[in-house]
Amino acid sequence: MADHDPYTAPETLGVLDWHEGDMPYSSAFDDHFYCRNDGRLECGHVFLSGNGLPARWQRQEPFRIAELGFGTGLNLTETWRQWQETAPEGTSLHFTSFERFPMARADIDRALAHWPELDAQRVLLTEKWPETPAGRVEIELEPRVRLTVVCGAALESLTQEQLPFDAWFLDGFAPSRNPDMWSADLMAEVFRLTVPGGRFGTYAAAGFVRRNLVAAGFVVERRPGFAGKREMLCGEKPAI
């Protein structure tokens, strides 16, 4: 879920509506948490393919992924599933997500139960998810797969990070509804925290988002979006 709108009362931001039984919807941002067609397939199209995964994690060095907006944990669980199927033996994955308003365990479980393909990952995640997530949540999902969820405003949280990431999933609420999550300052921090040759992927294609990514230093590429959406963005930090 993305950072909050300064004009929305904080106590309303974590309240969910549910559409079509198990589709979480934020009234505060007037937006669904993921594509209504199939959020799991959207993750593969936008975030994994946009970052050149799983091909780029075919190596022995640890692989580090960062995400803006943990939400239901859908991107984590689908990435983890594909990692289990394709990563070389003995390698490690560290998935870090920056989330202003972490969801309750029951809501994560309800949303992810929509995909039987993710049942194993859902069960393990929800078993280890804290009752009241706050601060810096550290979870060992399985040997050599670690999750960090940094609870707080994204820009403030990113400025405190030092180690760069190999891949970024930029997945806040729609730029028109939550522009702070796509600001020039935030994209500059994303660029700082990307290894040379590292990549990002996002469903967003708004002009100001693309301009902010370019201004930060990324080489930005337009690709066809998921489920008939005209465009998405992905790109790379130039290698030194």
SERO-4910 file (N, C-alpha, C, O; in steps of 0.05 Angstrom, whole numbers):
BEGIN
 pado doro    nc1    nc2    nc3   cac1   cac2   cac3    cc1    cc2    cc3    oc1    oc2    oc3
  Met    A     17    -24      0      0      0      0     18     25      0     40     24     11
  Ala    A      9     46    -12     26     70    -16     25     89      8     10     85     27
  Asp    A     41    110      6     41    130     27     14    144     28     -2    142      9
  His    A      9    159     50    -17    171     53    -20    198     40      0    212     37
  Asp    A    -44    205     33    -51    231     23    -53    249     48    -67    243     67
  Pro    A    -39    272     48    -38    289     72    -66    300     79    -69    310    102
  Tyr    A    -85    299     61   -111    310     67   -131    288     76   -155    294     80
  Thr    A   -121    264     80   -138    242     89   -132    235    118   -108    233    125
  Ala    A   -152    232    134   -148    226    162   -133    199    164   -141    180    152
  Pro    A   -110    198    180    -94    174    181   -110    150    190   -105    127    181
  Glu    A   -130    153    208   -144    130    218   -161    116    197   -170     94    200
  Thr    A   -167    130    174   -183    118    153   -167    103    133   -178     88    116
  Leu    A   -140    106    133   -123     96    112   -120     66    112   -117     53     91
  Gly    A   -121     54    136   -118     25    137   -144     10    135   -144    -15    137
  Val    A   -166     24    131   -192     11    129   -197      1    100   -193     16     81
  Leu    A   -204    -25     98   -208    -37     72   -237    -41     66   -253    -47     84
  Asp    A   -244    -39     40   -269    -50     30   -261    -75     14   -238    -78      6
  Trp    A   -281    -92      9   -275   -116     -7   -295   -117    -30   -319   -116    -27
  His    A   -284   -119    -54   -300   -121    -78   -298   -149    -89   -277   -162    -88
  Glu    A   -320   -159    -99   -321   -186   -112   -311   -207    -93   -299   -227   -101
  Gly    A   -316   -204    -67   -309   -224    -48   -282   -222    -35   -279   -222    -11
  Asp    A   -261   -221    -52   -233   -222    -41   -215   -201    -54   -190   -205    -53
  Met    A   -226   -181    -66   -210   -160    -79   -208   -136    -60   -227   -122    -57
  Pro    A   -185   -131    -47   -183   -109    -28   -183    -82    -43   -171    -79    -65
  Tyr    A   -196    -63    -31   -200    -36    -43   -196    -15    -22   -207    -17      0
  Ser    A   -181      5    -28   -176     27    -10   -195     51    -16   -193     63    -37
  Ser    A   -213     56      3   -231     79     -1   -215    105      0   -222    125    -14
  Ala    A   -194    106     17   -178    130     20   -166    139     -6   -164    163    -12
  Phe    A   -156    119    -22   -143    125    -48   -161    119    -72   -153    124    -94
  Asp    A   -185    109    -67   -204    103    -88   -191     85   -109   -192     91   -133
  Asp    A   -179     64   -100   -163     47   -118   -161     18   -107   -161     14    -83
  His    A   -161     -1   -126   -156    -29   -118   -126    -33   -114   -109    -17   -123
  Phe    A   -119    -54   -100    -91    -60    -93    -76    -71   -117    -51    -70   -117
  Tyr    A    -90    -83   -136    -77    -94   -159    -98    -97   -181   -122    -92   -177
  Cys    A    -88   -105   -205   -105   -107   -228   -128   -126   -223   -125   -147   -211
  Arg    A   -152   -118   -231   -176   -134   -227   -177   -159   -245   -193   -177   -239
  Asn    A   -161   -159   -266   -161   -183   -283   -148   -207   -269   -160   -228   -265
  Asp    A   -122   -203   -261   -108   -223   -246    -82   -211   -236    -63   -208   -251
  Gly    A    -82   -204   -210    -59   -190   -198    -34   -207   -199    -12   -197   -201
  Arg    A    -37   -234   -197    -13   -251   -197      0   -250   -224     25   -248   -226
  Leu    A    -15   -253   -246     -4   -252   -272      7   -224   -279     27   -221   -293
  Glu    A     -6   -203   -268      4   -176   -271     32   -173   -259     50   -161   -270
  Cys    A     36   -185   -235     62   -185   -222     83   -196   -241    105   -185   -243
  Gly    A     77   -219   -253     96   -231   -271    103   -214   -295    126   -211   -303
  His    A     82   -202   -306     86   -185   -330    101   -160   -324    120   -152   -339
  Val    A     93   -146   -303    104   -119   -298    129   -120   -282    150   -110   -290
  Phe    A    129   -133   -259    151   -131   -240    173   -152   -245    197   -145   -245
  Leu    A    166   -176   -250    186   -196   -256    198   -193   -284    222   -190   -287
  Ser    A    181   -193   -304    192   -189   -331    205   -162   -335    226   -159   -348
  Gly    A    192   -141   -323    204   -114   -325    232   -112   -313    247    -95   -321
  Asn    A    238   -129   -294    264   -130   -282    282   -151   -293    304   -156   -283
  Gly    A    273   -165   -314    290   -186   -326    293   -210   -309    313   -224   -309
  Leu    A    272   -216   -294    272   -239   -275    253   -261   -286    233   -255   -299
  Pro    A    261   -286   -281    282   -296   -263    310   -298   -275    328   -308   -262
  Ala    A    314   -290   -300    340   -293   -313    363   -280   -296    384   -291   -294
  Arg    A    357   -256   -285    379   -241   -272    387   -253   -245    408   -247   -234
  Trp    A    370   -270   -233    379   -282   -208    392   -309   -211    395   -324   -192
  Gln    A    399   -316   -236    414   -340   -241    443   -335   -236    460   -333   -254
  Arg    A    450   -333   -210    477   -327   -202    481   -337   -173    462   -344   -160
  Gln    A    506   -337   -164    511   -347   -136    510   -324   -116    506   -330    -92
  Glu    A    512   -299   -124    511   -277   -105    482   -273    -95    463   -279   -110
  Pro    A    479   -264    -70    452   -258    -60    438   -238    -78    451   -220    -89
  Phe    A    412   -241    -81    396   -223    -98    378   -207    -80    364   -217    -62
  Arg    A    377   -180    -84    362   -162    -67    341   -147    -84    347   -134   -103
  Ile    A    316   -150    -75    293   -137    -88    281   -117    -68    278   -124    -44
  Ala    A    274    -94    -78    259    -74    -61    233    -67    -74    230    -69    -99
  Glu    A    213    -60    -58    186    -55    -67    175    -31    -53    179    -28    -29
  Leu    A    162    -13    -68    147      9    -56    118      0    -54    104     -1    -74
  Gly    A    108     -6    -29     81    -14    -25     77    -44    -22     74    -58    -42
  Phe    A     78    -55      2     76    -83      7     47    -93      2     43   -115     -9
  Gly    A     27    -77     10     -1    -85      6     -8   -112     18     -4   -117     41
  Thr    A    -18   -130      1    -26   -156      9     -3   -176     10     -7   -199     19
  Gly    A     20   -169      1     42   -187     -2     41   -204    -28     56   -223    -30
  Leu    A     24   -196    -46     22   -211    -71     48   -212    -87     56   -234    -96
  Asn    A     61   -189    -90     86   -189   -106    107   -206    -92    122   -220   -105
  Leu    A    108   -204    -66    127   -221    -51    122   -250    -56    140   -265    -64
  Thr    A     97   -259    -52     92   -288    -53     95   -299    -82    105   -322    -85
  Glu    A     88   -284   -102     92   -293   -130    121   -294   -137    131   -312   -150
  Thr    A    136   -274   -128    165   -274   -132    178   -297   -118    195   -311   -129
  Trp    A    171   -302    -93    181   -324    -77    175   -350    -91    192   -368    -92
  Arg    A    150   -354   -101    143   -378   -115    161   -383   -139    171   -405   -142
  Gln    A    165   -362   -155    182   -366   -178    212   -370   -171    226   -385   -184
  Trp    A    220   -357   -149    247   -362   -139    251   -391   -131    271   -403   -139
  Gln    A    232   -402   -117    234   -430   -109    237   -449   -133    250   -469   -132
  Glu    A    224   -442   -155    224   -459   -179    248   -455   -196    256   -474   -211
  Thr    A    261   -432   -195    282   -426   -215    309   -418   -205    328   -419   -220
  Ala    A    312   -410   -179    337   -400   -169    358   -423   -167    350   -445   -160
  Pro    A    383   -417   -172    404   -437   -168    405   -446   -139    400   -431   -120
  Glu    A    413   -471   -134    415   -481   -108    436   -466    -91    457   -461   -101
  Gly    A    429   -460    -66    448   -447    -48    448   -417    -49    463   -405    -34
  Thr    A    433   -405    -67    432   -376    -69    412   -365    -49    396   -380    -37
  Ser    A    412   -338    -45    394   -326    -26    379   -302    -38    389   -289    -56
  Leu    A    355   -298    -27    338   -275    -36    331   -259    -11    323   -269     10
  His    A    334   -232    -14    325   -214      7    306   -194     -6    313   -179    -23
  Phe    A    281   -196      3    259   -179     -8    252   -158     13    244   -165     35
  Thr    A    255   -133      6    250   -111     25    227    -94     14    228    -86    -10
  Ser    A    207    -88     30    185    -72     22    181    -49     41    184    -51     65
  Phe    A    173    -26     29    169     -1     44    139      4     44    127      9     23
  Glu    A    126      4     67     97      4     70     89     23     92     97     20    115
  Arg    A     72     42     86     63     62    106     43     50    125     44     55    149
  Phe    A     24     34    114      2     23    131      0     -7    126    -15    -16    109
  Pro    A     16    -23    141     15    -52    137    -12    -64    144    -25    -55    163
  Met    A    -20    -83    128    -46    -96    131    -45   -116    154    -24   -126    162
  Ala    A    -68   -123    164    -71   -143    185    -68   -171    172    -72   -175    149
  Arg    A    -59   -190    189    -55   -217    180    -80   -229    166    -78   -241    145
  Ala    A   -103   -225    178   -128   -236    167   -134   -225    140   -144   -239    122
  Asp    A   -128   -199    135   -133   -187    109   -114   -198     88   -122   -203     65
  Ile    A    -89   -201     96    -69   -213     77    -78   -241     70    -77   -248     46
  Asp    A    -86   -256     89    -94   -284     84   -118   -285     66   -119   -301     47
  Arg    A   -138   -267     71   -162   -267     54   -156   -260     26   -166   -272      7
  Ala    A   -139   -240     22   -133   -231     -6   -117   -252    -21   -123   -259    -44
  Leu    A    -97   -264     -8    -80   -283    -22    -93   -310    -27    -85   -325    -44
  Ala    A   -114   -316    -11   -128   -341    -14   -141   -343    -42   -149   -365    -50
  His    A   -143   -321    -56   -155   -321    -83   -139   -339   -102   -149   -349   -122
  Trp    A   -112   -342    -97    -94   -356   -115    -85   -382   -102    -67   -381    -85
  Pro    A    -96   -405   -109    -86   -430    -98    -57   -435   -105    -43   -450    -91
  Glu    A    -47   -423   -127    -19   -426   -134      0   -416   -112     23   -424   -111
  Leu    A    -11   -398    -95      6   -385    -75      0   -396    -47      8   -383    -27
  Asp    A    -15   -418    -45    -23   -427    -18      1   -432      0      0   -425     24
  Ala    A     21   -445    -10     44   -452      8     57   -427     18     64   -425     42
  Gln    A     61   -407      0     74   -382      9     56   -366     27     65   -354     47
  Arg    A     30   -366     21     11   -351     38     11   -362     67     11   -346     86
  Val    A     10   -388     70      9   -400     96     35   -393    112     33   -385    136
  Leu    A     58   -395    100     83   -389    114     84   -359    121     93   -352    143
  Leu    A     76   -342    102     77   -313    108     58   -305    131     66   -291    149
  Thr    A     34   -315    130     15   -306    150     21   -319    177     15   -307    198
  Glu    A     33   -342    178     42   -354    203     62   -336    217     63   -335    242
  Lys    A     79   -323    202    101   -308    213     96   -278    215    112   -263    226
  Trp    A     73   -269    203     66   -241    203     59   -231    231     43   -244    244
  Pro    A     70   -209    241     65   -200    268     36   -189    271     24   -180    252
  Glu    A     26   -191    296     -1   -181    302     -3   -151    296    -23   -142    285
  Thr    A     17   -136    304     17   -107    301     43    -99    288     61    -89    302
  Pro    A     46   -102    262     72    -95    249     78    -65    252     61    -48    247
  Ala    A    103    -60    259    111    -32    263    142    -32    261    155    -52    266
  Gly    A    153     -9    255    182     -6    253    193    -22    230    184    -20    208
  Arg    A    213    -38    236    226    -54    216    221    -84    222    232    -95    241
  Val    A    204    -96    206    195   -123    210    214   -142    194    217   -139    170
  Glu    A    227   -160    208    246   -179    196    235   -207    199    229   -217    221
  Ile    A    231   -221    176    220   -248    176    237   -266    159    242   -260    136
  Glu    A    246   -289    170    259   -310    154    237   -328    144    225   -344    159
  Leu    A    231   -326    119    209   -341    107    216   -370    104    200   -388    109
  Glu    A    241   -375     97    252   -402     95    282   -398     94    291   -376     91
  Pro    A    298   -420     97    327   -416     94    335   -402     68    327   -411     46
  Arg    A    349   -380     71    360   -364     49    339   -347     35    344   -337     13
  Val    A    315   -344     47    295   -326     36    286   -308     59    274   -318     78
  Arg    A    292   -282     58    286   -264     80    268   -241     70    271   -231     48
  Leu    A    249   -233     87    232   -211     82    237   -189    103    238   -194    127
  Thr    A    240   -164     93    240   -141    111    218   -122    102    216   -116     78
  Val    A    201   -114    121    180    -94    115    186    -70    132    186    -72    157
  Val    A    192    -47    120    198    -23    134    172     -6    135    163      4    115
  Cys    A    161     -4    159    136     10    163    141     40    167    155     48    185
  Gly    A    128     56    150    131     85    153    130     98    125    127     85    105
  Ala    A    131    125    125    130    140    100    154    132     83    177    131     92
  Ala    A    149    128     57    170    117     39    194    134     37    217    124     40
  Leu    A    191    160     33    214    177     29    232    178     53    256    175     51
  Glu    A    220    181     77    235    181    102    250    154    105    273    154    114
  Ser    A    236    132     99    248    106    103    271    102     84    292     92     92
  Leu    A    268    110     58    289    105     39    314    121     45    337    112     40
  Thr    A    311    145     56    335    162     62    352    149     83    376    156     85
  Gln    A    341    130     98    356    117    119    369     91    110    385     79    125
  Glu    A    364     83     85    375     58     75    403     64     62    407     86     51
  Gln    A    420     44     63    447     47     52    453     27     30    466     33     10
  Leu    A    446      2     34    453    -19     15    435    -18     -9    411    -17     -6
  Pro    A    446    -18    -33    430    -17    -58    417    -43    -64    425    -64    -54
  Phe    A    398    -42    -83    382    -66    -91    387    -72   -120    394    -55   -136
  Asp    A    383    -97   -127    386   -106   -155    361   -100   -171    363    -97   -196
  Ala    A    337    -99   -159    312    -96   -173    293    -81   -156    293    -83   -131
  Trp    A    276    -64   -169    255    -49   -155    228    -55   -167    224    -55   -191
  Phe    A    208    -60   -149    180    -61   -157    167    -35   -148    163    -31   -124
  Leu    A    160    -18   -166    147      8   -159    117      4   -161    105      4   -183
  Asp    A    104      0   -138     76    -10   -138     59      5   -117     43     -7   -103
  Gly    A     61     32   -117     43     47   -100     16     49   -114     12     40   -136
  Phe    A     -3     62   -100    -29     67   -113    -25     85   -137     -4     97   -140
  Ala    A    -45     87   -154    -43    101   -179    -32    129   -176    -39    143   -157
  Pro    A    -14    138   -193     -1    164   -191    -22    187   -189    -17    207   -175
  Ser    A    -44    185   -202    -64    206   -201    -77    208   -173    -88    229   -166
  Arg    A    -76    186   -158    -89    186   -131    -69    188   -108    -76    195    -86
  Asn    A    -44    183   -114    -23    183    -93      3    194   -104     23    179   -105
  Pro    A      4    219   -114     28    229   -128     53    229   -111     75    227   -123
  Asp    A     51    231    -85     75    231    -68     92    206    -71    116    206    -68
  Met    A     78    184    -77     92    158    -80    108    157   -106    123    138   -110
  Trp    A    106    177   -123    119    177   -149    135    203   -153    141    211   -175
  Ser    A    142    217   -131    154    243   -132    183    242   -143    195    220   -142
  Ala    A    193    265   -151    221    266   -160    240    259   -138    260    245   -143
  Asp    A    235    268   -114    252    262    -91    253    232    -86    274    221    -80
  Leu    A    230    219    -87    229    191    -81    243    175   -103    257    156    -98
  Met    A    239    182   -129    252    168   -150    283    172   -149    298    154   -157
  Ala    A    292    195   -139    320    200   -136    332    181   -115    354    171   -118
  Glu    A    316    176    -94    325    157    -73    326    128    -84    344    113    -78
  Val    A    305    121   -100    305     95   -113    330     92   -130    343     71   -129
  Phe    A    337    112   -145    361    110   -162    386    107   -145    403     90   -152
  Arg    A    389    122   -124    412    120   -106    414     92    -95    437     81    -92
  Leu    A    392     79    -90    391     53    -77    389     30    -98    378      9    -92
  Thr    A    399     35   -122    399     14   -143    428      9   -151    443     28   -155
  Val    A    435    -16   -153    462    -23   -162    466    -15   -191    447    -14   -206
  Pro    A    491     -8   -199    495     -4   -228    487    -28   -244    494    -51   -238
  Gly    A    471    -23   -264    459    -45   -280    434    -57   -268    422    -74   -280
  Gly    A    425    -46   -245    400    -55   -233    376    -43   -248    379    -25   -264
  Arg    A    353    -55   -242    329    -48   -258    306    -41   -240    306    -46   -216
  Phe    A    285    -29   -253    259    -25   -240    237    -33   -259    241    -35   -284
  Gly    A    214    -39   -249    190    -43   -265    166    -31   -251    165    -31   -226
  Thr    A    147    -20   -266    123     -9   -255    100     -9   -275    104     -7   -299
  Tyr    A     76    -13   -264     52    -12   -281     47     17   -290     33     22   -310
  Ala    A     57     37   -275     51     65   -280     64     74   -306     87     66   -313
  Ala    A     50     91   -320     61    102   -345     56    132   -348     59    143   -369
  Ala    A     47    145   -326     41    174   -327     66    189   -335     88    182   -328
  Gly    A     61    211   -350     83    227   -360    102    237   -338    126    236   -341
  Phe    A     90    246   -315    107    257   -294    124    236   -281    146    241   -271
  Val    A    113    211   -279    129    189   -268    153    183   -286    175    180   -276
  Arg    A    148    181   -312    170    176   -331    191    198   -329    215    192   -329
  Arg    A    182    223   -328    201    245   -327    217    244   -301    241    250   -301
  Asn    A    205    238   -279    219    236   -253    240    214   -253    261    217   -242
  Leu    A    233    191   -266    252    169   -268    276    177   -285    299    170   -279
  Val    A    270    190   -308    292    199   -325    309    219   -311    334    217   -312
  Ala    A    297    238   -298    312    259   -283    329    247   -262    351    257   -256
  Ala    A    320    225   -249    336    212   -229    361    198   -240    381    195   -226
  Gly    A    360    191   -266    383    179   -279    378    152   -292    396    141   -305
  Phe    A    353    142   -291    347    117   -303    344    119   -333    336    140   -343
  Val    A    352     99   -348    345     96   -376    318     82   -376    316     59   -367
  Val    A    297     95   -386    270     86   -383    260     75   -410    264     86   -431
  Glu    A    245     52   -408    234     39   -431    204     36   -428    195     29   -406
  Arg    A    189     42   -449    161     36   -449    156      8   -460    168      0   -480
  Arg    A    138     -7   -448    130    -33   -458     99    -34   -457     87    -19   -443
  Pro    A     87    -53   -471     58    -57   -469     51    -65   -441     64    -81   -428
  Gly    A     29    -53   -431     20    -59   -404      5    -86   -403      3   -100   -423
  Phe    A     -4    -93   -379    -17   -118   -374    -47   -116   -380    -59    -95   -374
  Ala    A    -58   -137   -390    -88   -140   -394    -99   -117   -410   -120   -106   -403
  Gly    A    -86   -110   -431    -97    -89   -449    -89    -61   -442    -96    -43   -457
  Lys    A    -75    -57   -420    -66    -30   -413    -45    -22   -434    -27    -38   -441
  Arg    A    -46      3   -443    -29     11   -466      0      9   -460     16     -2   -476
  Glu    A      9     19   -436     37     21   -431     43     14   -401     26     17   -384
  Met    A     68      6   -397     80      5   -370    109     15   -374    118     20   -396
  Leu    A    123     19   -352    150     29   -353    169      9   -340    162     -3   -320
  Cys    A    193      7   -351    214     -7   -337    240      7   -346    240     23   -363
  Gly    A    262     -1   -333    286     13   -340    310      4   -324    308    -15   -307
  Glu    A    333     17   -328    358      8   -317    375     31   -308    374     53   -320
  Lys    A    390     27   -287    410     46   -278    435     39   -294    445     17   -293
  Pro    A    446     58   -309    469     52   -326    492     40   -310    498     50   -288
  Ala    A    505     20   -320    528      8   -307    552     27   -309    555     42   -329
  Ile    A    568     28   -288    591     45   -288    613     34   -306    634     46   -308
***
